[in-house]
Amino acid sequence: LSEMTKMSQTASKESFDILVAGAGTAGVCAAIQAARAGASVCLVEKNGIPGGTITAAGIAYPGIFHAWGKQVIAGIGWELMTTLAKNGFAQLPPAPFNLRHPQMAVELNAFEAEVEMNRMAETAGVHLCYHQPVVYVCAEGGHVSSVLISTQKGLKRICGKVFIDCSGDGSVSVMAGAEYELSDELQPASLNSILMNLREAEKDDAAIKRAYNQSLESGDMQPQDIWGKNIGGLTTGRGRGRGASLDECYAINPGNNLNHVYPFNGADEESRTRGEIDGRESIARTVKFVRAHVPGYERAYVASVSPLVSARESRRIVGNAYVTVDDYVNGVCPPDSVCYSFYPVDVHRGTEDKPLDNVFLDEGRVPGIPLGALIARGFDNLMMAGRIASGDRRAQSAYRVQASCMAMGEAAGTAAAAAAKRGVRVTEIDVDVLRRRLHDNGMLVPGIDNVR
C-alpha cells in the first residue's frame, strides 16, 4: 500500500472536475452530460471502444425506453437511438409501444453506435482514455482524491472533484473501500457471436428438435449452449426481435444472446477467463450442429465473436438508498428519484429446464431510481451508475438493462457536474434543483414527467 501511495505521488498527473470510469452505456451518458454541463471530464475505459454491453459484449438491442404505451426513458440514450435510426442504422420500437419486452428494444448496428458515441463524447469535450484502466484508487475518510490509470508510458494519476464508477463490476468503488454486495449465486453470462452465410430455407422443426435432443444425449451439445434449450431461437434467428430480415444491418442474429456461460463472476479474473474459454467452445459446438442439421446453415461460420462475455450480475455497491424488488415491482418512486426504470424482474438461472425467474410489473407501474442509490455510502464524492447501482439482487436483474443504465448514467453525470461547479459534496446538492435540471435537459423525471 505504501509503495502504491508513493507511485501515485510520483506518477505524471492530470486534473479534471470529473473522472468517469467505464465507457459502457452508463459511463458514456454520464461523461457526455457532465461535459455538456460545463465540467471538465475524463472518461477512462479498459477496452478500446465505448458502449460496453452494446458493443464489446454484443447485446446490440438496448431496451427498454417505453412502458404501457408511453416513453419512460429519454435523454442522451434516446438521442443516440434516434440519431442512429435517422441515419438508417437502428430500428426503433413501433407505436403503440405495447409489444412484449423482448420486442420493445431498439435494434441497432453496433459499429455505427460506437462511431456515434465517440462523436457525441468528443463534441461535448470529453477527454477519452481508451485502453487505460483504473488500477488504484487514492481514498481516505470517505473521499476520493485521485486514481491511477495504466498507460503505455506507465502509471498516470488523475485527480478530480467527483468520481463516477460505471465499471460494471464496481472495481473502482471496491478499490476505494466502498461497501458492496456479491451474491453466492450469480446469474449466467452470455458470449455473443455473429453467424454469417445463412440463407432462408424450408426447415423441418421436428427433425431439428430430434437431432438436437440426440446431440444433448451424446454430449455433442451441452444444455447451456442454447439457454432454455430453445432450439427455435437458433433456427428462426429472429424469434427474439421484431422480425427484421437477416440482410438488415440491425437484425438480431441467430447466434446472438444464445448461450449461458456459468458459473461466471465478472468481478473475478479467473472466472472471467474460464468463462470466455468455455463460451467460445459453446459457440463452436453450436456452429458444428447447425452446419450438420439446419437447412440453409450448411456453410455457416462465425464472422465475429464479442471480445467480452456479457455479465448480467456481479458486485452491487451499497449506496445511500437501496432499491428493493418489492419497491421495484410496485412502481415506487422515492422523492429523490432521478429517472425511471422499466423491465420485468429477469433472473437468469443456472439450469436450462427453468432458465428464467420473471416477475412482470402490473400495468401502469413504472418505478423510479433514487439519487441515493447512485452515491456510495460513506463517501462524499464517489458515485456509481449502471448495473452496480445500490439495490437487491432481484431488483438489479431489472434495472441492469441498457436503457435504465443510460438514464442512471446521465443523472449521475448531471449531479456530479452540479457538485463540482458549486464545490460541494454530492450529498449536499439540492435534489429538487437537480431533478428540474434533468427534466430541462430532456430526461423524464418521476414526479415531474408523469408517465402513468
Salt bridges, closest charged atoms under 4 A:
GLU14 OE2 - LYS156 NZ 2.82
ASP17 OD1 - LYS161 NZ 3.41
GLU79 OE2 - ARG36 NH2 2.86
GLU116 OE1 - ARG119 NH1 3.44
ASP169 OD2 - ARG272 NH2 3.59
ASP169 OD1 - ARG387 NH2 3.09
GLU179 OE1 - ARG377 NH1 3.50
GLU181 OE1 - ARG316 NH2 2.77
GLU200 OE2 - ARG238 NH1 2.85
ASP225 OD1 - ARG285 NH2 2.79
GLU276 OE2 - ARG272 NH1 3.76
ASP278 OD1 - ARG274 NH2 3.09
GLU298 OE1 - ARG199 NH2 3.65
GLU313 OE2 - ARG316 NH1 3.96
GLU313 OE2 - ARG393 NE 2.72
ASP346 OD2 - HIS348 NE2 3.28
ASP346 OD2 - ARG400 NH2 2.97
GLU352 OE2 - HIS260 ND1 3.08
ASP353 OD1 - LYS229 NZ 3.11
ASP357 OD2 - ARG394 NH1 2.51
ASP362 OD2 - ARG365 NH1 3.38
ASP380 OD1 - HIS143 ND1 2.87
ASP380 OD2 - ARG425 NE 3.79
GLU428 OE2 - ARG425 NH1 2.59
ASP449 OD2 - HIS439 ND1 2.97
